[in-house]
Every structure is written in structure tokens, then in C-alpha cells.
Amino acid sequence: MDKNQDLPELMTEMLIKQDRTNEILEQFMAVSVKQWEQQTKFNERFFDKLEKLERILEKLILLEDRIKHLEDLEERVSKIESLLRAS
């Protein structure tokens, strides 16, 4: 008879422990989901900034190419002027 009384107590304790475990898991999942959402927002902002930097770098490269082209033209004009003066 003593064993029969222990079984309901044991089952009650197990259910209480299971409820506590479930609460802990729910809290953990809530924190994990929140962290994941924050990380996702951060990643999106970071990616946007990287894309802006990429566009800026592309423009700088184009500007650098134009400057080089202008410098080459200036050098040609200077040579032509020298040839014209010499003739």
C-alpha cells in the first residue's frame, strides 16, 4: 500500500519537473528567437552598408580611370604643343 501512495507522489513530482523544464525551454526559445531577430536586423543593416561602400568604390574607380585618361590627354596635348613650337 505504501508503494501505491508513492507512485502518485512520484508522478506529481515528475510532472512538476516537466513543467519547470518546459518553462525553461520556452524562455530559452524566446531569448533565442529575439537574438536571432536582432542578428538578422544587424546583418541586413551591415549588408546595406557594404552595398553602399561597394557603389562608392565603383564610382571612385571610375573617377580614377577618368583622371588617368585626362592626365594622358594632357600629356599628349603638351607633346603636340612642343612639336608645334619646334616646327
C-alpha angles and dihedrals in degrees: 000000000000090000091053091056092048092055096064090045091049091048091048091051091048092051091048091050090047090052091051091048090050091050091051091048092049091051091047091049092048091052091045093051091048091050091048091051091049091048090049092052091047091049091050093050091045091049091049090052091048090052090051090050090050091053091048091050091049090053091048091052090051091049091049090052091050091050091050090049091050091049090051090050091049090052091050092048090049091052091047090050090050091050091048092050091048094053 
